[in-house]
């Protein structure tokens, strides 16, 4: 695990976290409507 791998992993985690947040927000927006 070199520095390049660490950066790639950190980037992947950030992308996944952002995607998950977007999905949750979209899900909430869709299903919170009456």
Order of alpha helices (4+ residues) and beta strands (2+ residues): alpha
